Amino acid sequence: MTDAPTPTADVHPVLAAVTERIIERSRPERTIYLDRIRQAADRGPARGKLACANLAHGFAASGPADKKALRAFVKPNIAIVSSYNDMLSAHQPFEHFPRQLKAAVMEAGGIAQFAGGVPAMCDGITQGRDGMQLSLFSRDVIAMATAIGLSHDMFDGALMLGVCDKIVPGMLIGALGFGHLPTIFVPAGPMTSGLPNNEKSRVRQLYAEGKADREQLLDAEAASYHGVGTCTFFGTANSNQLLMEVMGLHLPGSSFVNPGTPLREALTWEAGKRVTGLTSLGDDYTPVGEVVDEKAVVNGCVALLATGGSTNHTMHLVAIARAAGITLTWDDLSELSAVVPLLARIYPNGSADVNHFHAAGGLGYVVSSMLDAGLLHEDVKTVVGAGLRRYTEEPKLSGEGVEWQPGTRISLDTSVLRGPEDPFDVNGGLKMLTGNLGSCVMKTSAVHPDHRVVTAPARVFDDQLDFLAAFEAGTLTGDFVAVLRYQGPRANGMPELHKLTPVLGVLQDQGRKVALVTDGRMSGASGKVPAAIHLTPEAAADGPLARVRDGDVLTVDAVTGSVNVHVGDEELAARPATGRALSADEWVGTGRELFAGLRAAVGPATQGASVFHPQPV
């Protein structure tokens, strides 16, 4: 295994400097991590060290041929871990993937076993509900479930079947705990385009204004979310797919191929064949712990910024990096954002969906143009070999299955996708803000430049339902900064707060200057109103947000990257905290009480909001 990589000589100087800083900062923990997976990577299947009774349990349910192969230790055994369920559109296509993958692995000379399932919840269903308070914690539960699936020492490689918000980050964190195993992520693809996203947004806002009824709203939502596959807007789910591809964990060009198509089926088959050749029993051993190195993490950050992806990944990328012994900080993301241009306009940052993005040239064009501009590291390991340039190619059906051909070198729709020479914005789609309230994140790609600086009095709420009630009562008058606190990981699990988006949009459209400051989340669907989110330290950890009062003047400035309350430091520090997080007897129902231990152990958003690597706030 290699030691820490050296920055590529011909990349942008800021990219090189940030990468070098991450390498140096991470060296002690990364060295320990690599040593650990090196020790776990003894040649030959780990099941060869199992006692006879253990091994017999491991193949008891297998057919005669597989039993013989597993006893002889001559064929690689691939674990399949899946987030399949048939309620959620993004995961329903996975129902038939294991059978197909087993056949593909067998054709390639291996064996595959379904190692385990992981839970998959939908933030779209739980918006504004108590179940949303489990969402962020589900990532770490999924990581643990993945580890349980891989824990039997029976496997030489792994296939991860996951798509949506917390599922893919959780599966990758779990897989990195078994970093000696080659691992390929297998996507299911986005649903076909339905009701245009700008029309869906229009109906939502009409409903918030009382100008559309529930049936009209439900008709619009059902026409938008209408079939199998991932939701087509550029939220966390599709950001996940983009990251897995740019970090070299997908097959090239596989992220945004629709479910149920011949190409989707052929790519799934190819993933099973490919992972079989990456095990230590072959000549192309590629453990996932080597693929996810410092350069791969930086590439993921750059791709996220360049496309205006989900703000959730300011936490997930930090947590993923930590699982590989790499320390990524929000300062790194902020420095990269200053030099990475915004290349894509995908809803909510524009009217197009991910299918339009893919048709315009998609991720292959982004990788190609960013490599040419020196804004991505080319010299990385991937599941298809050395070099990120392989991810500029696009898959095509051939008589033998899939073949990769050169992708487009120009955008096929410049209203959706552009190159670094003519970007939509000179800076990335995310902005890190700091000030006397702490550190936070804003998704600026959807916010018009005229709305990126707001100075106004605070309206303080401790519950999103209280904010919505104030809107219904007509008491949200004038310009204001909505302060929604006690929404962080320790307070109530950091739920997404998208029910606020239509209301704030209505007020902004009325000509008001409005903004949101919260220690909660808005994620990839953050809209046109400036929302300073993930504020750390959170109110429940005695952050300054707990001492903000109604009428205090706040400035949210996404141009300079600052968020401040205009109160003297001594006065602010002397104020008593007001409001409160949910008490133990309130944090019950919908299974929330079962997560009390995670809520007590979780670290701050700046450290990935993880229970695995909690840090002092």
VOMI-474619 format. One record per residue (C-alpha): residue in three letters; residue number from 0; y, x, z. Coordinates in Angstrom, 2 decimals, decimal comma. Layout:
  aa   i      c2      c1      c3
 ALA NUM       Y       X       Z
...
# end
This chain:
  aa   i      c2      c1      c3
 MET   0    0,00    0,00    0,00
 THR   1    3,54    1,12   -0,68
 ASP   2    6,21    1,79    1,87
 ALA   3    9,67    0,22    1,66
 PRO   4   10,98    0,02   -1,90
 THR   5   14,10    1,86   -3,02
 PRO   6   16,91   -0,14   -4,62
 THR   7   16,86   -0,13   -8,41
 ALA   8   19,39    2,31   -9,86
 ASP   9   20,86    0,04  -12,54
 VAL  10   21,47   -3,08  -10,46
 HIS  11   24,87   -4,34   -9,35
 PRO  12   26,25   -2,09   -6,58
 VAL  13   26,51   -4,97   -4,09
 LEU  14   22,92   -6,00   -4,81
 ALA  15   21,84   -2,41   -4,27
 ALA  16   23,85   -2,06   -1,05
 VAL  17   22,57   -5,30    0,46
 THR  18   18,99   -4,38   -0,44
 GLU  19   19,34   -0,92    1,07
 ARG  20   20,78   -2,41    4,26
 ILE  21   17,89   -4,86    4,54
 ILE  22   15,36   -2,08    3,95
 GLU  23   16,87    0,14    6,65
 ARG  24   17,32   -2,69    9,12
 SER  25   13,76   -3,88    8,58
 ARG  26   12,00   -0,53    8,52
 PRO  27   10,43   -0,63   12,01
 GLU  28    9,07   -4,19   11,78
 ARG  29    8,13   -3,90    8,12
 THR  30    6,17   -0,72    8,84
 ILE  31    4,27   -2,47   11,62
 TYR  32    3,58   -5,42    9,33
 LEU  33    2,30   -3,27    6,46
 ASP  34    0,11   -1,28    8,84
 ARG  35   -1,35   -4,51   10,16
 ILE  36   -2,24   -5,95    6,78
 ARG  37   -3,52   -2,54    5,65
 GLN  38   -5,96   -2,56    8,56
 ALA  39   -7,02   -6,10    7,61
 ALA  40   -7,60   -5,09    3,99
 ASP  41  -10,83   -3,13    4,40
 ARG  42  -12,62   -3,09    1,08
 GLY  43  -15,09   -5,91    0,71
 PRO  44  -15,03   -9,50    1,95
 ALA  45  -14,22   -9,99    5,62
 ARG  46  -17,16  -12,39    5,82
 GLY  47  -19,42   -9,34    5,49
 LYS  48  -18,61   -8,57    9,11
 LEU  49  -19,54  -12,00   10,38
 ALA  50  -22,65  -12,44   12,48
 CYS  51  -25,44  -14,36   10,77
 ALA  52  -24,81  -17,58   12,69
 ASN  53  -21,08  -17,41   11,88
 LEU  54  -21,72  -16,84    8,19
 ALA  55  -24,32  -19,60    8,02
 HIS  56  -21,75  -22,06    9,38
 GLY  57  -19,33  -20,86    6,69
 PHE  58  -21,57  -21,72    3,74
 ALA  59  -23,73  -24,52    5,20
 ALA  60  -22,13  -27,19    2,98
 SER  61  -22,16  -25,08   -0,20
 GLY  62  -24,54  -25,55   -3,09
 PRO  63  -27,52  -23,20   -3,61
 ALA  64  -25,74  -20,92   -6,09
 ASP  65  -22,66  -20,56   -3,92
 LYS  66  -24,79  -19,93   -0,83
 LYS  67  -26,55  -17,12   -2,63
 ALA  68  -23,26  -15,56   -3,77
 LEU  69  -21,64  -15,88   -0,33
 ARG  70  -24,67  -14,23    1,29
 ALA  71  -24,57  -11,36   -1,18
 PHE  72  -20,81  -10,65   -0,84
 VAL  73  -20,53   -9,91   -4,57
 LYS  74  -18,18  -12,72   -5,60
 PRO  75  -14,64  -13,31   -4,35
 ASN  76  -14,25  -16,49   -2,31
 ILE  77  -10,90  -18,25   -2,74
 ALA  78   -9,41  -20,53   -0,09
 ILE  79   -7,65  -23,70   -1,24
 VAL  80   -5,02  -25,05    1,16
 SER  81   -3,36  -28,31    0,13
 SER  82   -0,60  -30,66    1,19
 TYR  83   -2,15  -33,56   -0,71
 ASN  84   -1,52  -37,10    0,37
 ASP  85   -1,27  -40,17   -1,84
 MET  86    1,83  -41,73   -0,25
 LEU  87    4,29  -39,08   -1,38
 SER  88    5,01  -38,78   -5,08
 ALA  89    5,32  -34,99   -5,05
 HIS  90    1,92  -34,46   -3,43
 GLN  91   -0,13  -37,22   -5,03
 PRO  92   -0,94  -35,10   -8,14
 PHE  93   -2,81  -32,62   -5,92
 GLU  94   -5,67  -35,12   -5,47
 HIS  95   -7,68  -33,65   -8,34
 PHE  96   -6,45  -30,04   -8,22
 PRO  97   -9,18  -28,65   -5,89
 ARG  98  -12,03  -29,68   -8,20
 GLN  99  -10,21  -28,19  -11,19
 LEU 100   -9,37  -24,99   -9,33
 LYS 101  -12,95  -24,55   -8,14
 ALA 102  -14,15  -24,78  -11,73
 ALA 103  -11,52  -22,28  -12,88
 VAL 104  -12,41  -19,82  -10,13
 MET 105  -16,10  -20,17  -10,99
 GLU 106  -15,36  -19,48  -14,66
 ALA 107  -13,53  -16,32  -13,58
 GLY 108  -16,54  -15,14  -11,58
 GLY 109  -15,62  -16,35   -8,09
 ILE 110  -16,22  -19,13   -5,60
 ALA 111  -13,65  -21,46   -4,05
 GLN 112  -13,76  -23,54   -0,90
 PHE 113  -11,28  -26,14    0,33
 ALA 114  -10,13  -24,38    3,48
 GLY 115   -7,81  -27,00    4,94
 GLY 116   -5,01  -29,46    4,55
 VAL 117   -1,48  -29,28    5,93
 PRO 118    0,79  -32,20    6,85
 ALA 119    3,48  -33,20    4,39
 MET 120    6,33  -35,46    5,41
 CYS 121    9,19  -36,72    3,26
 ASP 122   12,78  -36,33    4,34
 GLY 123   13,72  -38,99    1,81
 ILE 124   11,69  -41,59    3,72
 THR 125   12,73  -40,50    7,21
 GLN 126   16,51  -40,24    6,54
 GLY 127   18,34  -41,77    9,49
 ARG 128   15,07  -42,52   11,30
 ASP 129   13,60  -40,97   14,43
 GLY 130   10,87  -39,35   12,32
 MET 131   13,49  -37,07   10,77
 GLN 132   13,64  -35,26   14,11
 LEU 133   10,17  -33,88   13,36
 SER 134   11,07  -32,60    9,91
 LEU 135   12,29  -29,09   10,58
 PHE 136    9,56  -28,45   13,14
 SER 137    6,97  -29,53   10,60
 ARG 138    7,56  -26,23    8,77
 ASP 139    6,18  -24,21   11,67
 VAL 140    3,37  -26,73   12,23
 ILE 141    2,44  -26,27    8,55
 ALA 142    2,48  -22,50    9,00
 MET 143    0,08  -22,83   11,91
 ALA 144   -2,12  -25,27    9,98
 THR 145   -2,25  -22,82    7,07
 ALA 146   -3,27  -20,06    9,45
 ILE 147   -6,04  -22,23   10,85
 GLY 148   -7,35  -22,85    7,35
 LEU 149   -7,44  -19,11    6,61
 SER 150   -8,72  -18,06   10,03
 HIS 151  -12,45  -18,08    9,32
 ASP 152  -12,74  -14,62    7,73
 MET 153  -14,49  -16,20    4,76
 PHE 154  -11,89  -15,58    2,07
 ASP 155  -10,73  -12,92   -0,37
 GLY 156   -7,73  -14,81   -1,77
 ALA 157   -5,88  -18,08   -1,49
 LEU 158   -4,35  -20,87   -3,54
 MET 159   -1,52  -22,83   -1,89
 LEU 160   -0,91  -26,37   -3,12
 GLY 161    2,53  -27,39   -1,87
 VAL 162    5,82  -28,71   -3,14
 CYS 163    8,41  -30,24   -0,86
 ASP 164   10,92  -29,39    1,77
 LYS 165    9,20  -27,69    4,71
 ILE 166    5,76  -27,48    3,13
 VAL 167    6,17  -24,47    0,85
 PRO 168    8,11  -22,33    3,39
 GLY 169    5,54  -23,23    6,06
 MET 170    2,58  -22,39    3,81
 LEU 171    4,15  -19,07    2,84
 ILE 172    4,85  -18,14    6,47
 GLY 173    1,23  -18,97    7,28
 ALA 174   -0,06  -17,03    4,26
 LEU 175    1,99  -13,98    5,25
 GLY 176    0,07  -13,97    8,53
 PHE 177   -2,88  -13,10    6,26
 GLY 178   -0,81  -10,77    4,12
 HIS 179   -3,86   -8,83    2,94
 LEU 180   -5,02  -11,84    0,90
 PRO 181   -3,79  -12,31   -2,68
 THR 182   -2,10  -15,71   -2,82
 ILE 183   -0,80  -17,88   -5,66
 PHE 184    1,27  -21,02   -5,13
 VAL 185    0,29  -23,89   -7,40
 PRO 186    3,05  -26,45   -8,11
 ALA 187    2,57  -30,06   -9,17
 GLY 188    5,83  -30,41  -11,12
 PRO 189    8,73  -32,89  -11,13
 MET 190    8,49  -36,55  -12,05
 THR 191    9,90  -37,50  -15,42
 SER 192   13,59  -38,44  -15,56
 GLY 193   14,45  -41,93  -14,38
 LEU 194   17,77  -43,58  -13,61
 PRO 195   20,48  -40,93  -14,12
 ASN 196   21,48  -39,33  -10,84
 ASN 197   25,19  -40,08  -11,24
 GLU 198   24,34  -43,78  -11,65
 LYS 199   22,17  -43,69   -8,52
 SER 200   25,05  -42,05   -6,64
 ARG 201   27,48  -44,70   -7,94
 VAL 202   25,31  -47,56   -6,68
 ARG 203   24,88  -45,87   -3,29
 GLN 204   28,63  -45,62   -2,91
 LEU 205   29,12  -49,26   -3,99
 TYR 206   26,62  -50,27   -1,32
 ALA 207   28,53  -48,24    1,29
 GLU 208   31,69  -50,11    0,25
 GLY 209   29,95  -53,48    0,49
 LYS 210   30,21  -54,02   -3,28
 ALA 211   26,44  -53,93   -3,95
 ASP 212   23,69  -55,69   -2,02
 ARG 213   20,38  -54,32   -0,76
 GLU 214   18,43  -55,57   -3,78
 GLN 215   20,78  -53,81   -6,18
 LEU 216   20,53  -50,62   -4,14
 LEU 217   16,74  -50,82   -3,98
 ASP 218   16,55  -51,44   -7,73
 ALA 219   18,60  -48,29   -8,37
 GLU 220   16,57  -46,17   -5,96
 ALA 221   13,26  -47,42   -7,40
 ALA 222   14,44  -46,66  -10,93
 SER 223   15,33  -43,14   -9,84
 TYR 224   12,22  -42,37   -7,74
 HIS 225    9,79  -44,06  -10,09
 GLY 226    6,57  -42,08  -10,50
 VAL 227    4,43  -39,12   -9,51
 GLY 228    5,97  -35,70   -9,06
 THR 229    8,86  -34,13   -7,23
 CYS 230   12,20  -35,93   -7,01
 THR 231   14,26  -34,66   -9,93
 PHE 232   17,46  -33,71   -8,11
 PHE 233   17,99  -30,10   -7,02
 GLY 234   17,13  -30,44   -3,37
 THR 235   14,87  -28,34   -1,19
 ALA 236   11,66  -29,30   -3,02
 ASN 237   12,81  -28,01   -6,40
 SER 238   14,55  -25,07   -4,74
 ASN 239   11,14  -24,21   -3,27
 GLN 240    9,62  -24,08   -6,74
 LEU 241   12,43  -21,91   -8,04
 LEU 242   12,01  -19,46   -5,14
 MET 243    8,25  -19,17   -5,49
 GLU 244    8,64  -18,32   -9,17
 VAL 245   11,45  -15,79   -8,78
 MET 246    9,64  -14,18   -5,85
 GLY 247    6,58  -13,69   -8,07
 LEU 248    4,24  -16,19   -6,40
 HIS 249    3,96  -18,75   -9,22
 LEU 250    2,72  -18,23  -12,72
 PRO 251    5,77  -17,72  -15,01
 GLY 252    7,37  -20,93  -16,24
 SER 253    5,14  -23,20  -14,17
 SER 254    7,63  -24,67  -11,71
 PHE 255    9,08  -27,57  -13,70
 VAL 256    6,23  -28,75  -15,93
 ASN 257    5,66  -32,48  -15,38
 PRO 258    2,44  -33,74  -13,72
 GLY 259   -0,29  -35,22  -15,86
 THR 260    0,56  -33,23  -18,97
 PRO 261   -1,87  -30,92  -20,80
 LEU 262    0,32  -27,91  -20,03
 ARG 263    0,37  -28,75  -16,32
 GLU 264   -3,42  -28,95  -16,30
 ALA 265   -3,77  -25,69  -18,21
 LEU 266   -1,41  -23,87  -15,82
 THR 267   -3,37  -25,11  -12,82
 TRP 268   -6,59  -23,83  -14,41
 GLU 269   -4,92  -20,49  -15,15
 ALA 270   -3,80  -20,12  -11,51
 GLY 271   -7,42  -20,42  -10,34
 LYS 272   -8,55  -17,80  -12,83
 ARG 273   -5,67  -15,47  -12,06
 VAL 274   -6,06  -15,35   -8,28
 THR 275   -9,76  -14,50   -8,69
 GLY 276   -8,81  -11,27  -10,42
 LEU 277   -6,33  -10,23   -7,72
 THR 278   -8,82   -9,79   -4,88
 SER 279  -10,01   -6,51   -3,44
 LEU 280  -13,31   -6,95   -5,28
 GLY 281  -11,49   -6,32   -8,57
 ASP 282   -9,22   -3,68  -10,06
 ASP 283   -5,90   -5,53   -9,65
 TYR 284   -5,70   -6,03   -5,89
 THR 285   -2,35   -7,69   -5,12
 PRO 286   -1,97   -8,83   -1,49
 VAL 287    0,77  -11,36   -0,83
 GLY 288    2,26   -9,14    1,88
 GLU 289    3,11   -6,59   -0,81
 VAL 290    4,53   -9,14   -3,23
 VAL 291    6,94  -10,47   -0,60
 ASP 292    8,92   -7,29    0,03
 GLU 293   12,64   -6,66    0,52
 LYS 294   13,44   -6,82   -3,18
 ALA 295   11,54  -10,07   -3,63
 VAL 296   13,47  -11,59   -0,73
 VAL 297   16,78  -10,48   -2,25
 ASN 298   15,71  -11,91   -5,61
 GLY 299   15,01  -15,22   -3,90
 CYS 300   18,47  -15,20   -2,32
 VAL 301   20,14  -14,44   -5,65
 ALA 302   18,26  -17,20   -7,50
 LEU 303   19,17  -19,71   -4,79
 LEU 304   22,85  -18,78   -5,00
 ALA 305   22,96  -18,65   -8,80
 THR 306   21,60  -22,18   -9,15
 GLY 307   23,32  -23,85   -6,19
 GLY 308   20,03  -24,53   -4,41
 SER 309   19,27  -26,05   -1,04
 THR 310   21,16  -24,99    2,08
 ASN 311   17,86  -25,40    3,98
 HIS 312   16,83  -22,07    2,51
 THR 313   19,50  -20,25    4,47
 MET 314   17,04  -20,89    7,30
 HIS 315   13,74  -20,86    5,42
 LEU 316   14,36  -17,53    3,65
 VAL 317   15,26  -15,92    6,97
 ALA 318   12,05  -17,26    8,55
 ILE 319    9,90  -16,26    5,55
 ALA 320   11,35  -12,76    5,59
 ARG 321   10,65  -12,40    9,31
 ALA 322    7,02  -13,36    8,70
 ALA 323    6,78  -10,33    6,39
 GLY 324    8,51   -7,98    8,83
 ILE 325   11,86   -8,21    7,02
 THR 326   15,17   -9,01    8,73
 LEU 327   17,47  -11,06    6,51
 THR 328   20,83  -12,27    7,84
 TRP 329   23,46  -14,77    6,80
 ASP 330   25,83  -11,82    6,28
 ASP 331   23,46  -10,61    3,54
 LEU 332   23,59  -14,03    1,88
 SER 333   27,36  -14,15    2,19
 GLU 334   27,83  -10,73    0,60
 LEU 335   25,50  -11,63   -2,26
 SER 336   27,25  -14,97   -2,79
 ALA 337   30,53  -13,15   -3,43
 VAL 338   29,12  -11,46   -6,57
 VAL 339   26,47  -13,90   -7,80
 PRO 340   27,87  -16,40  -10,33
 LEU 341   26,92  -20,08  -10,41
 LEU 342   24,87  -20,66  -13,58
 ALA 343   23,50  -24,20  -13,21
 ARG 344   24,82  -27,73  -12,84
 ILE 345   21,95  -29,83  -11,49
 TYR 346   22,49  -32,97   -9,42
 PRO 347   24,10  -33,15   -6,88
 ASN 348   26,08  -30,26   -8,40
 GLY 349   26,26  -32,04  -11,75
 SER 350   24,77  -35,00  -13,61
 ALA 351   21,66  -33,25  -15,01
 ASP 352   18,27  -33,21  -13,30
 VAL 353   15,66  -30,45  -13,17
 ASN 354   14,00  -31,69  -16,36
 HIS 355   17,29  -31,18  -18,21
 PHE 356   17,62  -27,75  -16,58
 HIS 357   14,13  -26,81  -17,71
 ALA 358   14,78  -28,05  -21,25
 ALA 359   18,01  -26,05  -21,44
 GLY 360   16,13  -22,80  -20,87
 GLY 361   15,42  -23,18  -17,18
 LEU 362   14,37  -20,49  -14,84
 GLY 363   13,24  -18,12  -17,58
 TYR 364   16,78  -18,00  -18,94
 VAL 365   18,25  -17,54  -15,46
 VAL 366   15,94  -14,60  -14,79
 SER 367   16,57  -13,05  -18,20
 SER 368   20,35  -13,27  -18,04
 MET 369   20,54  -12,15  -14,41
 LEU 370   18,27   -9,17  -15,06
 ASP 371   20,50   -8,18  -17,98
 ALA 372   23,53   -8,43  -15,68
 GLY 373   21,90   -6,23  -13,03
 LEU 374   21,83   -9,08  -10,53
 LEU 375   18,06   -9,19   -9,95
 HIS 376   15,54   -6,48   -9,12
 GLU 377   13,13   -6,02  -12,02
 ASP 378   10,80   -3,52  -10,32
 VAL 379    8,82   -5,90   -8,11
 LYS 380    5,18   -6,87   -7,78
 THR 381    4,16  -10,34   -8,88
 VAL 382    0,94  -12,31   -9,18
 VAL 383    0,94  -11,57  -12,92
 GLY 384    1,59   -7,86  -12,59
 ALA 385    4,48   -5,47  -12,17
 GLY 386    7,98   -6,44  -13,22
 LEU 387   10,12   -9,56  -12,97
 ARG 388   10,76   -9,43  -16,73
 ARG 389    7,43  -11,26  -17,10
 TYR 390    9,20  -14,32  -15,69
 THR 391   11,49  -14,55  -18,71
 GLU 392    8,51  -15,80  -20,72
 GLU 393    7,48  -19,43  -21,09
 PRO 394    3,96  -20,86  -21,19
 LYS 395    2,62  -22,60  -24,29
 LEU 396   -0,69  -24,32  -24,91
 SER 397   -3,09  -22,39  -27,08
 GLY 398   -6,71  -22,79  -28,12
 GLU 399   -7,71  -20,57  -25,20
 GLY 400   -5,59  -22,39  -22,62
 VAL 401   -2,16  -20,87  -21,96
 GLU 402   -0,31  -18,07  -23,64
 TRP 403    3,12  -16,77  -22,70
 GLN 404    5,82  -16,36  -25,31
 PRO 405    9,36  -14,95  -25,06
 GLY 406   11,73  -17,51  -23,60
 THR 407   15,11  -18,44  -24,99
 ARG 408   17,84  -15,82  -24,82
 ILE 409   20,59  -18,45  -25,04
 SER 410   21,25  -21,62  -23,12
 LEU 411   20,22  -24,69  -25,07
 ASP 412   22,72  -26,86  -23,18
 THR 413   25,77  -25,13  -21,73
 SER 414   26,76  -28,26  -19,80
 VAL 415   23,69  -27,64  -17,63
 LEU 416   22,96  -23,91  -17,81
 ARG 417   25,07  -20,86  -18,60
 GLY 418   24,85  -17,09  -18,45
 PRO 419   26,71  -14,72  -16,12
 GLU 420   29,27  -13,99  -18,84
 ASP 421   30,49  -17,63  -18,77
 PRO 422   29,45  -19,15  -15,44
 PHE 423   30,45  -22,46  -13,92
 ASP 424   31,91  -20,49  -11,02
 VAL 425   32,28  -16,78  -10,33
 ASN 426   30,70  -17,20   -6,89
 GLY 427   27,33  -18,55   -5,83
 GLY 428   26,75  -22,15   -4,88
 LEU 429   26,55  -21,47   -1,13
 LYS 430   29,23  -20,16    1,20
 MET 431   28,89  -18,78    4,72
 LEU 432   31,73  -19,73    7,06
 THR 433   32,63  -18,06   10,37
 GLY 434   35,30  -18,61   12,98
 ASN 435   35,90  -19,53   16,59
 LEU 436   33,37  -22,36   16,29
 GLY 437   30,58  -19,99   15,19
 SER 438   28,75  -19,48   11,90
 CYS 439   27,75  -22,14    9,39
 VAL 440   26,92  -22,84    5,76
 MET 441   28,48  -24,95    3,01
 LYS 442   27,02  -25,92   -0,36
 THR 443   30,17  -25,46   -2,43
 SER 444   28,65  -25,99   -5,86
 ALA 445   29,07  -29,77   -5,60
 VAL 446   32,52  -29,65   -3,97
 HIS 447   35,56  -29,74   -6,27
 PRO 448   37,92  -26,79   -5,66
 ASP 449   40,66  -29,24   -4,58
 HIS 450   38,50  -30,30   -1,62
 ARG 451   37,30  -26,91   -0,41
 VAL 452   40,05  -26,47    2,22
 VAL 453   40,68  -29,24    4,76
 THR 454   42,91  -29,09    7,83
 ALA 455   42,90  -32,31    9,84
 PRO 456   42,34  -33,79   13,31
 ALA 457   38,80  -34,02   14,64
 ARG 458   36,87  -37,24   15,08
 VAL 459   34,01  -36,34   17,40
 PHE 460   30,61  -38,07   17,49
 ASP 461   27,30  -37,23   19,16
 ASP 462   25,20  -39,58   17,00
 GLN 463   25,36  -40,37   13,28
 LEU 464   24,94  -44,08   14,05
 ASP 465   28,20  -43,99   16,05
 PHE 466   29,95  -42,47   13,03
 LEU 467   28,57  -45,16   10,72
 ALA 468   29,61  -47,86   13,20
 ALA 469   33,15  -46,47   13,25
 PHE 470   33,25  -46,68    9,47
 GLU 471   32,04  -50,28    9,52
 ALA 472   34,67  -51,12   12,14
 GLY 473   37,42  -49,61    9,99
 THR 474   38,53  -47,13   12,66
 LEU 475   38,13  -43,99   10,52
 THR 476   41,74  -43,88    9,40
 GLY 477   43,84  -41,07    7,91
 ASP 478   42,66  -37,55    7,20
 PHE 479   40,04  -36,18    9,58
 VAL 480   37,25  -33,70   10,14
 ALA 481   34,14  -35,49   11,34
 VAL 482   32,52  -33,45   14,10
 LEU 483   28,89  -34,45   14,57
 ARG 484   27,30  -32,42   17,33
 TYR 485   24,06  -32,25   19,33
 GLN 486   22,19  -32,33   16,03
 GLY 487   20,84  -28,75   16,18
 PRO 488   17,24  -27,53   16,58
 ARG 489   17,29  -27,56   20,37
 ALA 490   19,11  -30,87   20,66
 ASN 491   17,02  -33,18   18,49
 GLY 492   15,17  -31,06   15,93
 MET 493   18,08  -30,74   13,49
 PRO 494   17,65  -33,87   11,35
 GLU 495   19,25  -34,20    7,95
 LEU 496   22,34  -36,38    7,97
 HIS 497   22,51  -37,69    4,41
 LYS 498   23,35  -41,22    5,47
 LEU 499   26,85  -39,87    6,08
 THR 500   27,27  -38,71    2,48
 PRO 501   28,10  -42,06    0,78
 VAL 502   30,52  -43,01    3,56
 LEU 503   32,39  -39,71    3,46
 GLY 504   32,43  -39,95   -0,34
 VAL 505   34,10  -43,37   -0,15
 LEU 506   36,80  -42,04    2,16
 GLN 507   37,41  -38,99   -0,01
 ASP 508   37,70  -41,18   -3,11
 GLN 509   40,38  -43,19   -1,30
 GLY 510   42,52  -40,05   -1,36
 ARG 511   41,81  -38,91    2,19
 LYS 512   41,20  -35,32    3,15
 VAL 513   37,85  -35,42    4,94
 ALA 514   35,23  -32,86    5,91
 LEU 515   32,17  -32,62    8,13
 VAL 516   31,37  -29,98   10,76
 THR 517   27,94  -30,22   12,36
 ASP 518   25,15  -28,23   13,93
 GLY 519   22,77  -30,50   11,98
 ARG 520   21,58  -30,34    8,36
 MET 521   22,46  -31,85    5,00
 SER 522   20,09  -29,76    2,79
 GLY 523   19,87  -29,57   -0,97
 ALA 524   21,41  -32,99   -1,53
 SER 525   24,73  -32,05    0,08
 GLY 526   27,34  -33,89   -1,93
 LYS 527   30,97  -33,71   -2,98
 VAL 528   32,48  -33,76    0,53
 PRO 529   32,88  -30,33    2,19
 ALA 530   30,18  -30,15    4,85
 ALA 531   30,04  -27,15    7,19
 ILE 532   26,48  -27,39    8,45
 HIS 533   23,90  -25,49   10,53
 LEU 534   26,73  -24,48   12,91
 THR 535   25,48  -21,85   15,33
 PRO 536   25,58  -21,64   18,31
 GLU 537   24,74  -25,32   18,50
 ALA 538   26,30  -27,68   21,02
 ALA 539   23,06  -28,00   22,99
 ALA 540   23,11  -24,22   23,53
 ASP 541   26,65  -24,41   24,95
 GLY 542   28,29  -23,61   21,64
 PRO 543   32,06  -24,13   21,26
 LEU 544   31,38  -27,33   19,32
 ALA 545   30,54  -28,98   22,65
 ARG 546   34,15  -28,44   23,78
 VAL 547   35,93  -29,88   20,74
 ARG 548   37,86  -33,07   21,50
 ASP 549   39,15  -35,96   19,43
 GLY 550   42,49  -34,97   17,93
 ASP 551   41,93  -31,19   17,96
 VAL 552   43,02  -29,82   14,59
 LEU 553   40,24  -28,11   12,64
 THR 554   40,35  -26,10    9,43
 VAL 555   37,32  -25,95    7,17
 ASP 556   38,05  -23,33    4,50
 ALA 557   35,36  -22,63    1,90
 VAL 558   37,73  -20,30    0,01
 THR 559   38,22  -17,72    2,76
 GLY 560   34,92  -18,62    4,45
 SER 561   36,25  -19,76    7,82
 VAL 562   35,84  -22,67   10,22
 ASN 563   38,17  -22,88   13,19
 VAL 564   39,52  -25,25   15,80
 HIS 565   43,21  -24,62   16,45
 VAL 566   42,89  -24,28   20,21
 GLY 567   43,53  -21,06   22,11
 ASP 568   40,45  -19,05   23,00
 GLU 569   41,10  -19,23   26,74
 GLU 570   41,75  -22,96   26,69
 LEU 571   38,66  -23,62   24,59
 ALA 572   36,47  -21,51   26,88
 ALA 573   37,84  -23,23   29,99
 ARG 574   37,12  -26,74   28,76
 PRO 575   34,00  -28,47   30,08
 ALA 576   31,36  -29,38   27,53
 THR 577   31,32  -33,06   26,66
 GLY 578   28,63  -35,21   25,13
 ARG 579   24,99  -34,31   25,44
 ALA 580   21,71  -33,83   23,67
 LEU 581   18,91  -36,35   24,07
 SER 582   17,24  -36,21   27,48
 ALA 583   13,48  -35,80   27,82
 ASP 584   12,90  -39,51   28,42
 GLU 585   14,96  -40,40   25,31
 TRP 586   13,18  -37,93   23,05
 VAL 587   10,10  -40,10   22,79
 GLY 588    8,58  -42,41   20,20
 THR 589    7,49  -41,70   16,62
 GLY 590    5,55  -38,78   18,04
 ARG 591    8,70  -36,91   19,07
 GLU 592    7,47  -36,26   22,59
 LEU 593    4,62  -34,17   21,16
 PHE 594    7,18  -31,69   19,82
 ALA 595    9,00  -31,05   23,10
 GLY 596    7,49  -27,56   23,39
 LEU 597    8,79  -26,60   19,95
 ARG 598   12,24  -27,94   20,73
 ALA 599   12,32  -25,79   23,87
 ALA 600   11,13  -22,65   22,07
 VAL 601   13,07  -22,82   18,80
 GLY 602   15,53  -20,10   17,86
 PRO 603   18,96  -20,64   16,28
 ALA 604   19,57  -21,54   12,66
 THR 605   20,91  -18,06   11,90
 GLN 606   17,47  -16,68   12,84
 GLY 607   15,55  -19,23   10,79
 ALA 608   15,32  -22,02   13,40
 SER 609   11,79  -20,80   14,07
 VAL 610    9,51  -21,07   17,08
 PHE 611    7,77  -17,86   16,00
 HIS 612   10,71  -15,48   16,27
 PRO 613   13,15  -17,04   18,72
 GLN 614   16,23  -14,95   19,39
 PRO 615   18,93  -15,21   22,04
 VAL 616   21,65  -17,62   20,96
# end
